[in-house]
Amino acid sequence: MVTYSIIALLVVVHLLDYLVFAPKGAKRWSYSYLVLGKQGNRGFKVGKQPTPFNRALCLDAPAVRRGQLWRLVSYLSLHFGLIHLALNCAALWAMGGLVERQLGAWRYLLVLLASGLFVGVMTVVHFPDSDFGQGASSAIYGALAVLAIMLIREPQLLEAISWPGRVFLLIYVLSNVVDPGSLFPHGFSFLAGVGMAFILL
């Protein structure tokens, strides 16, 4: 199943980023570094001292304009810490399987990539100086939009999502109220997903 393969890929990339390519002197096995994306009392944050691996894959708008177009998609594989990663993997677990079964593996993957690509392009256009974008949620909200269209058309599909999954997805969406900065990528991802839904469903 594509969903589980994506979750596994995200976990492997995170471990590579934080444990293999960690900056010199970083306490790679510490809770604050691996889980929260920061180190100790110095206030170390990956965003301020990124690993070479992270720097090569993150959404860096100036680098994209210099021709490093892979960043428009590769940033989706990166996360700021284990909590960030866990939330996105849980969202995929909660609804990815249903969307994948309804669309088919290839169309499901297309929705994720197209949504993430659209957010990448919009970020480069609207935030030309941004240089450290990352997170699979820029693709996941596209799949959530497809799920929303599916449920409007076939409400009975909701039964395929467990109650814990439904509660988590509600919290996942409402978290945008707590973190308004995420509204831009998540909103554009959702719009892309709506467009893909009308094309593919």
N, C-alpha and C positions, 0 to 999 in steps of 0.2 A: 504494500500500500504506500502511495506517495507520501501521505501525511506522516507516517512513522519514519520514513526515510528522511524527510525534511527535519523532523525533530532530532533524529540522530545526527544529521549533518550539523545542525546548529550547536548541539552539545559538543561535538568534536572540535568545531571551529573555536568555540569559547575556551575549551581546555588548551588548545594549541596557543591561542592568543595570550592567555593569562599564565600558563605554566611553562610553555616552551620558549616563547618570544618575549618574556617579561623584561622590562628595563633593568639595567644593571643595578644591583642592590635592592631590588624589590623583594619584599617578603612574600614569595609566590604562594605559599601555603597558608597565609594568614586569612582569617575570616574577612577582615575589612577589604583586603585586596581582591580576593577571588569572588566574594559574594556582593560586595557593595561597589567595587571598582575604585577603591581608594586605599591608601596605606597609612595607618597609624596617626600619630599626633601631628605629623607634618602636613596633613590635609592633602596627601598625594591623590591625584585623580588621573585616571587613564587619559582623560581628555586633555590634560595639561602636559602629560609625558607619555604619549602613546607608544605602544610597541611598534617596531618596524612593520610587523605583519598587519596590525591595525591601521597604521598610517597608509599602507599600500592599498587597502581595500575600502576604507571609509569613504563617505560621500563628501569629497573635497571639491567645491564648486570651481575654484580657480584651476585645479588640476584637470577637471573635466573639460574646461574650455581650452586647455592646452592639448587635448586629444586623448586623455585617459578615460575613455568612454566606459570601460568595464565597471567603473565606480558607480555608475547609474543603477547597477544591479547588485554588485558585490557587497555593498554596504548592508544589504538585507541580512547577511550572515553574521553580522557583528552585534555585540551587546555590551552595555556599560558595566554589567555585573551579573552575578548569578540570579539575583531577584528579577532583573530585567529579562533575562533569558527564560526563567521559569514561568513568568507571566505569559510570555508569548507562546511558549511550548504548551502551556495549559490551554490556551485559547485554541491552538491547533488541535489538541486532543479533544476538546469539547465539541467542536463543530466541523473540523476538517474532514473527518471520515464521511459524514453525511453529505457534505458538499461534493466530495470526491466521488461518492457512489452515484449521485444524481447527475453529475456532469461527465464523469469518466476521467481517468487519470490525466490525460493530456490536456483536456480543456480546463481542468482544475488547476493544473500547473501553469497554464497560460494565463488564467485569471490572476494568480499570485504574482507572476513575473510582470505582467502588463501593469498591474496596480502599483507595484514597487517601482517600475520604470517611470511611470507617470509622475509619481511623487518625486523621484530623483530629478526629472526634467524641470518640474515646477519649482523645486528648491533651488536649482541652479539659476533659473530665470528670476525668481523673486528674492532670493538671498544670495547674491553673487559673491559675497565674502565668506559664506559659511564653509567651514572646512573640517567638520568632524561629525557628520550625520551617520547614524547607524541604528539598526533595529528592524526585526522582521515584521513589526506591527504595520509598517508602511505597505506591506503586501497583505497581511492578515485582514485588515479592514476592508480590502477589496472582496475577499472571500465572505466576510460578514455581510456585505451589501448583497452579494449573490444569494446568500442564505435568507436574507430579509425578503427578497423578491420571491424566492421559492415558497416561503411561509405564507406570503400574501396570496399566492396562487393555490397552494396546497397546505392549508393549516395543519392537516393531520401529520405532516412531516415532523412537527414539533415533538411528537411522541418518541421519535428516534433519538432525542437528546435527553440525557438523564437529568434529574432535578438538580444535582450538584453542578452539572454542566451548564444548565440554564442560569442558575444563580451566579456562577462565576462569570458567564458572558455578560450578564447585566452589570456586574461590578466592573468588569473590564471596560465596558462602554462608558459607564458613569465616571470612571477614573479621569476622563478628559476634563471633567469639571474641576477636579483637584489640580490637574496639570494642564492649564490652558495652552501652554506652549506646544502641546501635542495635537492641538486641534487642526493645525495646518496640514501636517503629513497625514493624519488619520482622516481628515475631511476629504482631502484630494484622493486618497486611496479609496474611500467609500464611493466617491463620485465615479472613479474609474471602474469600480466593481459594478455599479449600477449600469454603466454603459455596456460592460462586458456581459451582464445578465441579459440585457435586451438583444444582444447579438447572438448569444449562445443558447439561451433557453427557448 
